[in-house]
Amino acid sequence: MANKGPAYGMSRDVQSKIEKKYDDELEDRLVEWIVAQCGAAVGRPERGRLGFQVWLKNGIVLSRLVNSLYPDGSKPVKIPDAPPTMVFKQMEQIAQFLKAAEDYGVIKTDMFQTVDLFEAKDMAAVQRTLMALGSLAVTKNDGNYHGDPNWFMKKAQEHKREFTESQLKEGKNVIGLQMGSNKGASQAGMSYGRPRQIIS
């Protein structure tokens, strides 16, 4: 990891815009959900962006969260007995969470990068990933979600329809409204501008 000093100029403007996207109210809701989902053993962070980042930084809380969404016996992330202290082990734990979240159904565009959390580069992206994970858990409704279902929006689900052979044959006899109708339509009396002038 390279040492990074203070940001100046355009890079500072970009970083301040990213930091403004962070939502403190959303942080409260996510903390409530994580505690309800994992139990009080995960503790609570200090309020604010940096407190939230420090709480999630070693990847243990995130790993417990994603494991709690699976039934017993099929936990996707191995959690070490002692929280990792070495930087690369912590980043590896975060990467395991990201892989498990993707396998759970979170799409790539909703995923944060490991450095977004580890170096607090984009904590709003971390919130976005957790929101997507919570929405999927509520939508699946498989009994593994704990907490208030109103904390997250349900994702749209497929609604398949089955038609009998006779219903399909009936549909071929109907002219759809997209094709228009010729009832009452006439071009009588219609004119489009002046006729073309041909001068020889």
Solvent accessible surface area in square Angstrom, and as a share of the most:
residue,aa,sasa,rsa
1,M,137,0.61
2,A,95,0.74
3,N,157,0.81
4,K,131,0.56
5,G,59,0.57
6,P,102,0.64
7,A,42,0.33
8,Y,152,0.58
9,G,46,0.44
10,M,157,0.70
11,S,64,0.42
12,R,138,0.50
13,D,82,0.42
14,V,73,0.42
15,Q,53,0.24
16,S,43,0.28
17,K,135,0.57
18,I,45,0.23
19,E,66,0.30
20,K,164,0.70
21,K,139,0.59
22,Y,25,0.09
23,D,62,0.32
24,D,79,0.41
25,E,142,0.64
26,L,25,0.13
27,E,4,0.02
28,D,52,0.27
29,R,85,0.31
30,L,0,0.00
31,V,11,0.07
32,E,72,0.32
33,W,0,0.00
34,I,0,0.00
35,V,24,0.14
36,A,46,0.36
37,Q,10,0.04
38,C,33,0.20
39,G,29,0.28
40,A,87,0.68
41,A,96,0.74
42,V,14,0.08
43,G,32,0.31
44,R,138,0.50
45,P,24,0.15
46,E,143,0.64
47,R,175,0.64
48,G,25,0.24
49,R,56,0.20
50,L,110,0.55
51,G,14,0.14
52,F,0,0.00
53,Q,13,0.06
54,V,103,0.59
55,W,30,0.10
56,L,0,0.00
57,K,64,0.27
58,N,36,0.19
59,G,0,0.00
60,I,13,0.06
61,V,11,0.06
62,L,0,0.00
63,S,0,0.00
64,R,97,0.35
65,L,0,0.00
66,V,0,0.00
67,N,14,0.07
68,S,27,0.17
69,L,2,0.01
70,Y,44,0.17
71,P,76,0.48
72,D,131,0.68
73,G,85,0.82
74,S,55,0.36
75,K,87,0.37
76,P,60,0.38
77,V,7,0.04
78,K,165,0.70
79,I,48,0.24
80,P,50,0.31
81,D,156,0.81
82,A,70,0.54
83,P,79,0.50
84,P,18,0.12
85,T,120,0.70
86,M,105,0.47
87,V,73,0.42
88,F,121,0.51
89,K,85,0.36
90,Q,27,0.12
91,M,40,0.18
92,E,83,0.37
93,Q,9,0.04
94,I,0,0.00
95,A,47,0.36
96,Q,63,0.28
97,F,0,0.00
98,L,22,0.11
99,K,122,0.52
100,A,2,0.02
101,A,0,0.00
102,E,65,0.29
103,D,91,0.47
104,Y,14,0.05
105,G,36,0.35
106,V,3,0.02
107,I,108,0.55
108,K,145,0.61
109,T,113,0.66
110,D,30,0.16
111,M,33,0.15
112,F,6,0.03
113,Q,123,0.55
114,T,26,0.15
115,V,55,0.31
116,D,20,0.10
117,L,0,0.00
118,F,16,0.06
119,E,47,0.21
120,A,14,0.11
121,K,76,0.32
122,D,28,0.15
123,M,3,0.01
124,A,10,0.07
125,A,3,0.03
126,V,0,0.00
127,Q,4,0.02
128,R,110,0.40
129,T,0,0.00
130,L,0,0.00
131,M,45,0.20
132,A,9,0.07
133,L,0,0.00
134,G,0,0.00
135,S,12,0.08
136,L,22,0.11
137,A,1,0.01
138,V,8,0.04
139,T,16,0.09
140,K,91,0.39
141,N,116,0.59
142,D,77,0.40
143,G,61,0.59
144,N,28,0.14
145,Y,32,0.12
146,H,90,0.40
147,G,36,0.34
148,D,55,0.28
149,P,79,0.49
150,N,132,0.68
151,W,61,0.21
152,F,10,0.04
153,M,158,0.71
154,K,126,0.54
155,K,83,0.35
156,A,109,0.85
157,Q,129,0.57
158,E,146,0.65
159,H,133,0.59
160,K,153,0.65
161,R,162,0.59
162,E,154,0.69
163,F,125,0.52
164,T,81,0.47
165,E,118,0.53
166,S,69,0.45
167,Q,94,0.42
168,L,91,0.45
169,K,130,0.55
170,E,116,0.52
171,G,46,0.44
172,K,169,0.71
173,N,127,0.65
174,V,109,0.62
175,I,129,0.65
176,G,25,0.24
177,L,165,0.82
178,Q,173,0.77
179,M,157,0.70
180,G,40,0.39
181,S,84,0.54
182,N,132,0.68
183,K,176,0.75
184,G,90,0.86
185,A,73,0.56
186,S,80,0.52
187,Q,145,0.64
188,A,90,0.70
189,G,88,0.85
190,M,104,0.46
191,S,97,0.63
192,Y,178,0.68
193,G,68,0.66
194,R,198,0.72
195,P,106,0.67
196,R,209,0.76
197,Q,117,0.52
198,I,141,0.72
199,I,158,0.80
200,S,152,0.98
